[in-house]
């Protein structure tokens, strides 16, 4: 047993949708979350910049002695996961590989679509992960850039603008016989109903956040690192900008009130000295 916290980071609010699943699947675990709200979004930045930002945000979390770090940002998972695994002294789990595994399992060889930010789709990370598991699997990548700002404005699946955006982006997928759609951005689960309504009842939807939480559960079980504490576990949130907005909007992602949010000044996370990498 290991009562050290789980650490989770994202470029902003979206990773809280992963934390929501972690809270449901692993209710006894304490969680420390860092949202890099001063530098959001990562999805339009270059690979070197994303790698630098992801390493700085993850390194900030090392002060809490976590037993595992979750890269809840799809863009960071797509562009920087190898870098994080190499540089950080604790295990790191991203959101791409668990989502890819679920997609392959559900698709049974039928076409899969991955929807996400421009950077995630351009990286082909999901396509590569899916093809590594099933080389002949048909995969379509589709960027849906308006979904993130619509979610952050507080618009839900019933909003006319959301319905219009979903139809505009997703209608071509219906003609391509897509069987499974992967929500390749942590904001997108809040628009799941709109995506499902647009694509129809025959299409299965994979929430990478839920699949990642199940992967964390498997890792902790296999390494005998589950918390022995009685639920509910605690959650502490740290942000690099605008904690008031994070607390207000983030509660929608988490599906519960956020009690603790602390502003982190740039000097506390930018260019932090890191512990030497350890061989695991």
C-alpha positions in Angstrom: 0.0 0.0 0.0 1.1 3.6 -0.7 -0.7 6.6 0.6 1.3 9.1 -1.5 -0.8 11.3 -3.7 -1.5 10.9 -7.4 -0.4 14.0 -9.4 -2.3 15.2 -12.4 -1.4 18.1 -14.8 -3.0 19.7 -17.8 -2.7 22.9 -19.7 -5.8 24.2 -18.0 -9.2 23.0 -16.9 -9.8 20.0 -19.1 -7.7 17.5 -17.0 -10.3 17.8 -14.3 -12.5 15.5 -16.4 -9.8 12.9 -15.9 -9.7 13.6 -12.2 -13.5 13.1 -12.1 -13.0 9.5 -13.3 -10.1 9.0 -10.9 -12.3 10.1 -8.0 -15.0 7.6 -9.1 -12.7 4.7 -9.8 -10.1 5.3 -7.0 -12.1 7.2 -4.3 -9.5 6.7 -1.6 -6.6 8.3 -3.5 -5.4 11.9 -2.6 -4.9 14.0 -5.8 -2.8 17.0 -6.5 -3.6 18.9 -9.7 -1.7 21.6 -11.6 -3.4 23.5 -14.4 -1.1 25.7 -16.4 -3.8 28.3 -17.0 -1.4 31.1 -17.7 -0.1 29.3 -20.8 -3.2 27.5 -22.1 -3.8 26.3 -24.7 -1.0 23.8 -25.4 -2.9 22.6 -28.5 -1.6 25.3 -30.8 2.0 25.3 -29.7 5.0 23.6 -31.2 6.4 20.2 -30.0 9.5 21.8 -28.3 7.3 24.3 -26.4 4.8 21.7 -25.3 7.6 19.5 -24.1 9.1 22.3 -22.1 5.8 23.4 -20.6 4.8 19.8 -19.7 8.1 19.1 -18.0 7.9 22.3 -16.0 4.3 21.7 -14.8 5.0 18.0 -14.0 8.2 19.0 -12.2 6.3 21.4 -10.0 4.2 18.4 -8.8 7.3 16.5 -7.6 7.4 18.6 -4.5 4.4 16.6 -3.3 6.2 13.3 -3.6 3.6 11.7 -5.8 3.7 7.9 -6.5 2.6 8.5 -10.1 2.0 11.4 -12.5 -0.9 11.5 -15.0 -0.4 13.7 -18.1 -4.1 14.5 -18.5 -3.4 16.8 -21.4 -3.9 15.1 -24.8 -1.5 17.5 -26.4 1.2 16.8 -23.8 0.6 13.1 -24.0 0.9 13.2 -27.8 4.0 15.4 -28.0 5.9 15.0 -24.8 5.2 11.7 -23.0 8.5 10.1 -24.0 10.3 13.1 -22.7 8.4 13.1 -19.4 9.0 9.4 -18.9 12.7 9.8 -19.5 13.2 12.9 -17.3 10.9 12.3 -14.3 11.7 10.0 -11.4 8.2 8.6 -11.0 6.0 6.6 -13.4 4.0 8.7 -15.9 0.8 7.7 -17.6 -0.7 9.7 -20.5 -4.1 9.6 -22.0 -3.4 8.5 -25.6 -2.4 4.9 -25.2 -5.3 3.9 -22.9 -7.8 5.6 -25.3 -6.2 3.8 -28.3 -6.5 0.4 -26.6 -10.1 0.9 -25.9 -10.8 2.0 -29.5 -9.1 -1.0 -31.0 -11.1 -3.3 -28.7 -14.4 -1.8 -29.5 -13.8 -1.3 -33.3 -13.2 -4.9 -34.2 -11.5 -3.8 -37.4 -14.2 -1.2 -38.4 -13.2 2.5 -38.9 -12.2 4.6 -35.9 -12.2 8.4 -35.7 -10.2 10.4 -33.3 -11.3 14.0 -32.6 -9.1 16.5 -30.8 -7.1 19.7 -31.0 -5.1 20.7 -34.0 -1.8 19.7 -32.3 -3.1 16.3 -31.1 -4.4 15.4 -34.6 -1.4 16.8 -36.4 0.9 14.7 -34.2 -0.8 11.5 -35.4 -0.2 10.2 -31.9 -3.5 8.3 -31.7 -3.1 6.9 -35.2 0.3 5.6 -34.3 -0.9 4.2 -31.0 -3.8 2.5 -32.6 -1.8 1.1 -35.6 0.8 -0.2 -33.1 -1.9 -2.4 -31.7 -3.8 -3.2 -34.9 -1.7 -2.3 -38.0 -4.6 -2.7 -40.4 -7.1 -0.6 -38.4 -8.7 2.2 -40.4 -8.2 5.5 -38.4 -9.5 9.0 -39.2 -8.1 12.0 -37.4 -10.3 15.1 -37.2 -9.5 18.5 -35.5 -12.5 20.2 -33.8 -10.9 23.4 -32.6 -14.1 25.2 -31.6 -15.1 22.6 -29.1 -12.7 23.8 -26.4 -13.7 27.5 -26.4 -17.4 26.5 -26.5 -16.9 24.3 -23.4 -15.0 27.0 -21.5 -17.8 29.5 -22.3 -20.1 27.1 -20.4 -22.0 25.9 -23.4 -23.4 22.4 -23.2 -24.6 19.8 -25.6 -28.1 21.4 -26.0 -26.6 24.8 -27.0 -27.4 25.7 -30.7 -23.8 26.7 -31.3 -22.5 23.4 -30.0 -25.0 21.5 -32.2 -24.0 23.5 -35.2 -20.3 23.0 -34.6 -20.8 19.3 -34.0 -22.8 18.9 -37.2 -20.2 20.9 -39.2 -17.2 18.9 -37.9 -18.7 15.4 -37.6 -21.2 15.0 -40.4 -18.5 13.7 -42.8 -17.8 10.9 -40.4 -21.3 9.4 -40.8 -20.6 8.9 -44.5 -17.3 7.1 -43.7 -18.9 4.3 -41.6 -17.1 5.2 -38.4 -17.8 2.7 -35.7 -15.9 4.2 -32.8 -15.1 7.8 -31.9 -12.3 8.7 -29.5 -12.7 11.9 -27.5 -9.1 12.9 -27.9 -9.4 16.1 -25.8 -10.3 16.3 -22.1 -12.8 19.1 -22.8 -14.8 17.0 -25.2 -16.5 14.7 -22.7 -18.6 17.7 -21.7 -20.0 17.7 -25.2 -20.4 13.9 -25.4 -24.2 14.0 -25.8 -23.9 16.4 -28.8 -21.3 14.2 -30.4 -23.4 11.1 -29.9 -26.5 12.8 -31.2 -24.7 13.9 -34.3 -23.2 10.5 -35.1 -26.1 8.3 -34.2 -26.8 5.3 -31.9 -24.5 2.9 -33.7 -21.3 4.7 -32.9 -19.4 3.9 -29.7 -17.6 6.7 -27.9 -14.4 6.3 -26.1 -13.6 8.8 -23.2 -9.8 8.7 -23.0 -10.0 10.2 -19.5 -12.0 7.2 -18.2 -9.7 4.7 -19.9 -6.7 6.5 -18.4 -8.2 6.3 -14.9 -8.7 2.5 -15.4 -5.0 2.3 -16.6 -3.9 4.1 -13.4 -6.0 1.7 -11.3 -4.4 -1.3 -13.0 -0.9 0.1 -12.5 -1.5 0.8 -8.8 -3.0 -2.7 -8.3 -0.1 -4.4 -10.0 2.5 -2.5 -8.1 0.7 -2.8 -4.7 0.5 1.0 -4.6 -3.2 1.6 -3.9 -3.9 3.9 -1.0 -5.0 2.3 2.3 -6.8 5.4 3.4 -10.6 5.4 3.6 -12.4 7.4 1.0 -13.0 10.1 0.1 -9.5 11.2 -0.8 -8.5 14.8 -0.8 -8.0 17.0 -3.9 -5.8 20.1 -4.0 -5.6 22.3 -7.1 -2.8 24.7 -8.2 -3.0 27.0 -11.2 -0.7 29.5 -12.9 -3.4 32.1 -13.5 -6.9 33.1 -12.5 -7.8 30.7 -9.7 -11.3 32.3 -9.3 -12.3 31.3 -12.8 -10.7 27.9 -12.5 -12.7 27.2 -9.3 -15.9 28.3 -10.9 -15.6 26.7 -14.3 -13.6 23.7 -13.2 -16.4 22.5 -10.9 -18.3 21.7 -14.1 -15.5 19.4 -15.3 -15.0 17.8 -11.9 -18.8 17.5 -11.2 -18.2 18.6 -7.6 -17.2 21.9 -5.9 -13.5 22.6 -5.9 -12.6 23.6 -2.3 -8.8 24.3 -2.6 -7.2 26.3 -5.4 -3.8 28.1 -5.0 -2.2 30.5 -7.4 1.4 29.5 -8.3 3.7 32.3 -9.4 5.9 31.7 -12.5 9.1 31.5 -10.5 7.7 28.4 -8.7 7.3 26.3 -11.8 9.3 27.8 -14.7 12.8 26.5 -15.1 12.6 24.5 -11.9 15.7 22.4 -11.0 14.7 18.7 -11.3 15.7 15.6 -9.5 18.0 13.4 -11.5 16.1 10.8 -13.6 16.1 7.4 -12.1 15.9 4.1 -13.9 12.7 2.4 -13.2 
